[in-house]
Structure formats: C-alpha cells, structure tokens
Amino acid sequence: KLWNRDTGKVISTLEGHGDAVYSVVFSPDGKTLASASFDKTIKLWNRDTGKVISTLSGHSSVVYSVVFSPDGKTLASASFDNTIKLWDRDIGKVISTLEGHGKSVYNVVFSPDGKTLASASGDKTIKLWNRDTDKLISTLEGHSESVYSVVFSPDGKTLASASGDKTIKLWN
C-alpha cells in the first residue's frame, strides 16, 4: 500500500505478487518502487500509476530484501538462496551474483557513495563487497546469531548491524 503521510490515508494498493512481500524501497528519484517477495521475484512499480514496470526473476528462493544504489541504476537483492544479485534496473537483467554466505541473506545496503555493498546473513556474518569489481572486501564476524539488518551512517564511515543475539554492533 502507498500511504499519504500527512492524512494517513491509502493512496493506492499495489497487487501482483503471488505470495508475501517482505521488503519495499523507493528509487532515489522517488518514481519507482521495488518490492521483494516470498514468490522469489522482485517487482518494479510505477509509483504514479501503481502498475508493474517489470518483474525480475532469477533467485531460487525467497527474496527478502531489495535496495537501490544511490544513483538508482542498480538494484541489489538478498535471498534465502544464500546469494545477492545485482540487477541493471533499466533492462531488468542480472549484472552479477555475489556468493559467499553460508546461509540465507537477510539484508543488503549500499554505502552512501555506492562503492560498497554490505550484506547481512543467517551465517552470523556481514560481508562487504566492492561495487567496482563485485569482489568480497571483508567478512565481519562478532555476532553469535543471525544478522538481520545492516545500515551505513550518512557519512559512510560506520556500519551498524542488528542480530538475533539481541545486540546492535557498530563497525568502523
């Protein structure tokens, strides 16, 4: 559902996924909405019309999280198939598949400059990926349970992670 923040009223209801929707995110220009679903797909929606622009398929399991790069050209998705996929938003095709997590990937986020992608996983780690090469930069370990969420500070110097171990960790 799209809501009017000021009135609290529903503007429109977007329908089209075959199962539960886990994540939604607006593109940086605010014109496109991306959704991640249990049906193993990502849908791109026109915010104004509520119509599906495209359906992205390629994960072999639940898509749990989706995020746009700061420039809006790339979409990253996290899946229970233990991978992260990077998509060209305009053509709806996979640019790269990042592998290395041992369990489901719950969340992905771009750094503010778009040069790094962080991923959070059920394998209790956070991985940092170089967006120029799509290679693994480092693996952050320290949580004793699944890591469900990661977010960069606005200046990109600090990463926060949230875990099932009831902690939030700040990483330099």
Secondary structure, DSSP 8 states (H G I E B T S, - for coil): -EE-TTT--EEE-----SS-EEEEEE-TTSSEEEEEETTSEEEEEETTT--EEEEEE--SS-EEEEEE-TTSSEEEEEETTSEEEEEETTTTEEEEEEE--SS-EEEEEE-TTSSEEEEEETTSEEEEEETTTTEEEEEEE--SS-EEEEEE-TTSS-EEEEETTS-EEEE-
